[in-house]
């Protein structure tokens, strides 16, 4: 074919720069330069100055904070496999290679909201009941400071006290992705605080509106015990139905059910098929694909999302850490949606700063 002409080479050379931040989008370029000067590392290798989720600055002070990312390393009431207490640390590690700009929407959460890594909930006891109380107190503090939350677990039991704290003023709608509806009673011989009854308790506490709730990906042998979901008006969509209808159709139905009110997103990692998510507490075959879950989360964009969580990441059973990497990717999708919703709700944009 011959050599490339000198004219073309000259053209390419004029377009080239050795600067890694030489990107055409002015907003993105401006953010990259600013964040690098303040300690954010786009390469995310070596000894990072900021070890928080997505390299967010770590702090406990809540003045002027819009969104707090919180780890909940609880591991008491989940069956089958233990190890979810290591979930936040694993997701935090892998989050460093995700973001800071959404590849499809160009959303830069750090340009919209003041975001922090609040660290992990600090537990005062090994008792499940008292740990539930610790979670509730932590999120009550965040709620009082008007801080939206993105949480990483830890067993799904954590979502009940989170919802109880965040929904105290107004019951919210719920988008729940899971293999299990988690609206059962207390298992025989089990603790009253468990991941089998998370959303039953939230409804009975008046903090979740069941008629504004959609549960997606439900399947498996426990499907016979979720009568409470149907009886209270929750919309239950099985994994088979997602495969048959596609993510877009499910999102359209979710939008009709949830309407314009506040929405909380809760994702149990076992919503995904174990082929994509081996590191989960109770793996159920025939689940959702990673793309289906991602597209459902992306489809929620524009709704009034007030909080979100991902639960049941179980690193001891994670093959080559692919589950932690996937969770981190889905967390960034949630962070983008949450930051846009926060900005729409308040009508204000606030930049995250790593140094004052």
C-alpha positions as CSV (number, residue, x, y, z in Angstrom):
1,X,0.0,0.0,0.0
2,X,3.0,2.3,0.3
3,X,4.0,4.7,3.0
4,X,1.8,7.3,4.5
5,X,2.3,10.7,2.9
6,X,4.3,13.4,4.7
7,X,1.2,15.6,4.4
8,X,-0.9,13.2,6.4
9,X,1.9,12.6,8.9
10,X,2.2,16.4,9.4
11,X,-1.5,16.6,10.0
12,X,-1.4,13.8,12.6
13,X,1.5,15.4,14.3
14,X,-0.3,18.7,14.6
15,X,-3.2,16.8,16.3
16,X,-0.9,15.0,18.7
17,X,0.1,16.1,22.2
18,X,2.2,14.4,24.9
19,X,-0.2,15.8,27.5
20,X,-2.6,13.1,28.8
21,X,-5.2,15.8,29.5
22,X,-5.2,17.1,25.9
23,X,-8.9,16.3,25.2
24,X,-11.3,18.2,23.0
25,X,-14.1,18.6,25.5
26,X,-13.3,21.9,27.3
27,X,-15.3,21.0,30.5
28,X,-13.6,17.7,30.8
29,X,-10.2,19.2,30.2
30,X,-10.7,21.9,32.7
31,X,-11.8,19.3,35.4
32,X,-8.8,17.1,34.7
33,X,-6.3,19.9,35.2
34,X,-8.1,21.2,38.3
35,X,-8.4,17.8,39.9
36,X,-4.8,16.8,39.2
37,X,-3.6,20.0,40.8
38,X,-5.6,19.1,43.9
39,X,-4.3,15.5,44.2
40,X,-6.7,13.4,42.0
41,X,-4.7,10.8,40.0
42,X,-6.2,9.9,36.6
43,X,-3.7,7.0,36.3
44,X,-4.7,5.6,39.7
45,X,-1.5,3.7,40.3
46,X,1.1,3.7,43.1
47,X,0.4,5.4,46.4
48,X,-2.6,7.5,45.8
49,X,-3.1,10.7,47.8
50,X,-6.8,9.9,48.2
51,X,-7.7,6.3,48.9
52,X,-11.5,6.9,49.1
53,X,-14.2,5.6,46.8
54,X,-13.4,7.0,43.3
55,X,-10.6,9.0,45.1
56,X,-13.1,11.1,46.8
57,X,-11.7,13.1,49.8
58,X,-12.2,11.3,53.1
59,X,-13.8,13.3,55.9
60,X,-16.3,13.0,58.7
61,X,-17.3,16.7,58.8
62,X,-20.6,17.1,56.9
63,X,-20.7,20.9,56.4
64,X,-21.2,21.7,52.7
65,X,-21.4,18.0,51.7
66,X,-23.9,16.9,49.0
67,X,-23.1,13.2,48.7
68,X,-21.4,10.8,51.1
69,X,-20.2,7.4,49.9
70,X,-20.4,5.0,52.9
71,X,-19.1,1.5,53.5
72,X,-21.3,-0.8,55.7
73,X,-19.1,-3.9,56.5
74,X,-21.9,-5.9,58.2
75,X,-21.8,-9.7,58.0
76,X,-24.2,-11.2,60.6
77,X,-27.6,-12.1,59.1
78,X,-26.9,-13.4,55.6
79,X,-27.1,-17.2,54.8
80,X,-24.8,-19.5,52.8
81,X,-21.5,-17.6,52.4
82,X,-19.8,-15.2,54.9
83,X,-17.4,-12.5,54.0
84,X,-19.5,-9.5,53.0
85,X,-17.8,-7.4,55.7
86,X,-14.9,-7.2,53.2
87,X,-17.2,-5.8,50.5
88,X,-16.7,-2.1,51.0
89,X,-12.8,-2.4,51.1
90,X,-12.8,-4.4,47.8
91,X,-15.2,-2.0,46.0
92,X,-13.2,1.0,47.3
93,X,-10.0,-0.5,45.9
94,X,-11.5,-1.2,42.4
95,X,-13.3,2.2,42.3
96,X,-10.0,3.9,41.7
97,X,-10.0,2.7,38.1
98,X,-13.6,4.0,37.4
99,X,-14.6,7.5,36.5
100,X,-14.3,10.4,36.8
101,X,-16.2,11.1,33.6
102,X,-19.2,9.1,32.4
103,X,-18.3,7.8,28.9
104,X,-21.8,8.2,27.5
105,X,-23.2,11.3,29.2
106,X,-20.0,13.1,30.0
107,X,-21.4,13.5,33.5
108,X,-18.6,14.5,36.0
109,X,-20.0,14.0,39.5
110,X,-17.2,16.0,41.0
111,X,-18.2,19.0,39.0
112,X,-21.8,18.8,40.2
113,X,-21.6,17.9,43.8
114,X,-19.4,18.0,46.9
115,X,-18.7,14.3,47.3
116,X,-16.8,12.6,50.1
117,X,-15.9,9.1,51.2
118,X,-17.4,9.1,54.7
119,X,-15.5,5.9,55.5
120,X,-17.2,2.8,57.0
121,X,-19.9,2.7,59.6
122,X,-18.2,2.3,63.0
123,X,-19.8,-0.6,64.9
124,X,-20.0,-0.6,68.7
125,X,-20.9,-4.3,69.1
126,X,-20.9,-7.7,67.5
127,X,-24.7,-7.9,68.1
128,X,-26.7,-7.7,64.9
129,X,-29.4,-5.7,66.7
130,X,-26.9,-3.2,68.0
131,X,-25.2,-2.9,64.6
132,X,-28.5,-2.2,63.0
133,X,-28.8,0.6,65.5
134,X,-25.3,1.9,64.6
135,X,-26.3,2.0,60.9
136,X,-29.5,3.9,61.7
137,X,-27.6,6.4,63.9
138,X,-25.0,7.0,61.2
139,X,-27.6,7.6,58.5
140,X,-29.8,9.7,60.8
141,X,-26.7,12.0,61.2
142,X,-26.3,12.1,57.4
143,X,-30.0,12.8,56.9
144,X,-30.0,15.6,59.4
145,X,-27.1,17.2,57.5
146,X,-29.1,16.9,54.2
147,X,-26.5,14.6,52.7
148,X,-27.5,12.1,50.0
149,X,-25.9,8.7,50.4
150,X,-24.4,6.0,48.2
151,X,-23.7,2.9,50.3
152,X,-21.7,-0.3,49.8
153,X,-22.1,-3.5,51.8
154,X,-22.0,-5.7,53.5
155,X,-25.2,-7.8,53.8
156,X,-28.5,-6.5,52.5
157,X,-29.8,-6.2,56.1
158,X,-28.2,-2.8,56.1
159,X,-30.8,-1.3,53.7
160,X,-33.5,-1.4,56.3
161,X,-31.9,1.0,58.8
162,X,-30.7,3.2,56.0
163,X,-34.2,3.5,54.6
164,X,-35.6,4.0,58.1
165,X,-33.3,7.0,58.5
166,X,-33.6,8.5,55.1
167,X,-37.4,8.0,54.7
168,X,-38.5,9.3,58.1
169,X,-40.2,12.4,56.6
170,X,-41.6,10.9,53.4
171,X,-42.0,7.3,52.3
172,X,-40.0,6.8,49.1
173,X,-40.3,4.7,46.1
174,X,-38.0,1.8,45.6
175,X,-36.2,0.2,42.6
176,X,-34.9,-3.1,44.0
177,X,-32.7,-5.4,41.9
178,X,-32.2,-8.8,43.5
179,X,-32.7,-12.5,43.1
180,X,-34.8,-12.4,46.2
181,X,-37.6,-10.0,47.1
182,X,-36.5,-9.9,50.8
183,X,-40.1,-9.4,52.0
184,X,-40.3,-12.6,54.1
185,X,-40.6,-13.1,57.8
186,X,-38.0,-14.2,60.3
187,X,-36.5,-17.6,59.4
188,X,-37.1,-20.5,61.8
189,X,-34.4,-20.1,64.5
190,X,-33.1,-17.0,62.9
191,X,-32.4,-13.5,64.1
192,X,-35.2,-10.9,63.7
193,X,-32.6,-8.7,62.0
194,X,-31.8,-10.5,58.8
195,X,-31.6,-10.0,55.0
196,X,-34.8,-12.1,54.4
197,X,-37.1,-9.4,55.6
198,X,-35.4,-6.1,54.7
199,X,-38.2,-4.5,52.6
200,X,-41.1,-6.0,54.6
201,X,-39.7,-4.1,57.6
202,X,-39.2,-1.0,55.6
203,X,-42.9,-1.1,54.5
204,X,-44.1,-1.8,58.0
205,X,-42.0,1.2,59.3
206,X,-43.8,3.4,56.7
207,X,-40.6,4.4,55.0
208,X,-41.1,2.6,51.7
209,X,-44.3,2.9,49.6
210,X,-45.0,-0.6,48.3
211,X,-47.2,0.8,45.5
212,X,-44.2,2.7,44.3
213,X,-41.9,-0.3,44.4
214,X,-40.6,-2.5,41.6
215,X,-38.5,-5.6,42.3
216,X,-36.4,-6.8,39.4
217,X,-34.6,-10.1,38.7
218,X,-36.5,-12.3,41.2
219,X,-36.0,-16.0,40.9
220,X,-35.0,-19.2,42.6
221,X,-36.3,-21.6,45.3
222,X,-37.3,-18.8,47.7
223,X,-39.8,-17.3,45.2
224,X,-42.6,-19.1,47.0
225,X,-42.3,-17.0,50.2
226,X,-42.6,-13.5,48.8
227,X,-46.4,-13.1,49.1
228,X,-46.0,-9.9,51.1
229,X,-44.6,-8.2,47.9
230,X,-47.7,-9.1,45.9
231,X,-50.2,-8.5,48.7
232,X,-49.0,-4.9,49.3
233,X,-48.9,-3.9,45.7
234,X,-45.2,-4.2,44.8
235,X,-44.5,-4.9,41.2
236,X,-42.4,-8.1,41.0
237,X,-40.5,-8.8,37.7
238,X,-38.7,-12.1,37.4
239,X,-35.3,-12.6,35.8
240,X,-37.0,-14.5,33.0
241,X,-39.2,-11.6,32.3
242,X,-36.2,-9.3,32.0
243,X,-34.6,-11.6,29.5
244,X,-37.8,-11.8,27.5
245,X,-38.7,-8.1,27.5
246,X,-35.4,-6.4,27.7
247,X,-34.0,-3.7,30.0
248,X,-35.7,-0.8,28.1
249,X,-39.1,-2.2,28.6
250,X,-38.5,-2.8,32.3
251,X,-37.2,0.8,32.8
252,X,-40.4,2.2,31.1
253,X,-42.6,0.3,33.5
254,X,-40.4,1.4,36.4
255,X,-40.9,5.0,35.4
256,X,-44.7,4.6,35.3
257,X,-44.8,3.0,38.7
258,X,-42.4,5.4,40.5
259,X,-43.6,8.6,38.9
260,X,-42.1,11.9,40.1
261,X,-41.5,11.3,43.8
262,X,-38.3,10.4,45.6
263,X,-36.7,7.1,44.6
264,X,-34.2,4.9,46.4
265,X,-32.2,2.2,44.4
266,X,-31.1,-1.0,46.1
267,X,-29.0,-3.6,44.2
268,X,-28.2,-7.0,45.7
269,X,-25.3,-8.5,43.8
270,X,-27.1,-11.8,43.4
271,X,-29.5,-10.0,41.0
272,X,-26.7,-10.8,38.6
273,X,-26.0,-14.3,37.3
274,X,-23.0,-15.9,39.1
275,X,-21.2,-16.0,35.7
276,X,-20.9,-12.3,36.1
277,X,-21.0,-12.0,39.9
278,X,-19.4,-15.1,41.6
279,X,-18.5,-13.0,44.7
280,X,-22.0,-12.8,46.1
281,X,-23.5,-14.3,49.3
282,X,-26.2,-16.4,47.9
283,X,-25.6,-17.1,44.2
284,X,-28.7,-17.9,42.1
285,X,-28.3,-19.2,38.5
286,X,-30.2,-17.8,35.5
287,X,-29.8,-14.2,36.6
288,X,-29.4,-10.9,35.0
289,X,-26.4,-9.9,32.8
290,X,-24.1,-7.1,33.8
291,X,-25.3,-5.1,30.7
292,X,-28.9,-5.6,31.7
293,X,-28.2,-4.3,35.2
294,X,-26.1,-1.4,33.9
295,X,-28.8,-0.4,31.4
296,X,-31.6,-0.5,34.0
297,X,-29.5,1.8,36.2
298,X,-28.8,4.1,33.3
299,X,-32.5,4.1,32.4
300,X,-33.3,5.6,35.8
301,X,-31.4,8.8,34.9
302,X,-33.6,11.8,35.4
303,X,-35.6,10.4,38.2
304,X,-35.5,12.0,41.7
305,X,-33.0,9.5,43.1
306,X,-32.3,10.4,46.8
307,X,-30.0,7.5,47.7
308,X,-28.7,4.1,46.5
309,X,-26.8,1.1,47.7
310,X,-25.2,-2.1,46.5
311,X,-25.2,-5.0,48.9
312,X,-23.8,-8.5,49.4
313,X,-20.4,-8.2,47.7
314,X,-18.5,-11.2,49.1
315,X,-14.8,-10.9,48.2
316,X,-13.7,-14.3,49.6
317,X,-15.7,-16.0,46.8
318,X,-14.8,-13.5,44.1
319,X,-12.8,-15.1,41.2
320,X,-10.0,-12.8,40.2
321,X,-11.8,-9.9,41.8
322,X,-14.2,-9.6,38.8
323,X,-17.2,-9.0,41.1
324,X,-15.5,-6.2,43.0
325,X,-14.6,-4.5,39.7
326,X,-18.1,-4.9,38.4
327,X,-19.6,-3.5,41.6
328,X,-17.3,-0.5,41.4
329,X,-18.4,0.1,37.8
330,X,-22.1,0.0,38.8
331,X,-21.4,2.2,41.7
332,X,-20.0,4.9,39.4
333,X,-23.2,4.6,37.3
334,X,-25.2,5.2,40.4
335,X,-23.0,8.1,41.5
336,X,-23.6,9.9,38.2
337,X,-27.3,9.5,38.5
338,X,-27.3,10.5,42.1
339,X,-25.2,13.6,41.5
340,X,-27.4,14.7,38.6
341,X,-30.6,14.2,40.7
342,X,-29.1,16.1,43.6
343,X,-28.3,19.0,41.3
344,X,-31.8,19.0,39.8
345,X,-33.4,18.9,43.2
346,X,-31.4,21.7,44.7
347,X,-30.9,23.8,41.6
348,X,-27.3,24.2,42.5
349,X,-23.9,22.9,41.4
350,X,-21.0,22.5,43.8
351,X,-17.5,21.3,42.9
352,X,-15.7,18.7,44.9
353,X,-12.3,20.0,46.1
354,X,-9.5,17.9,47.4
355,X,-7.6,20.8,48.9
356,X,-8.9,24.0,50.4
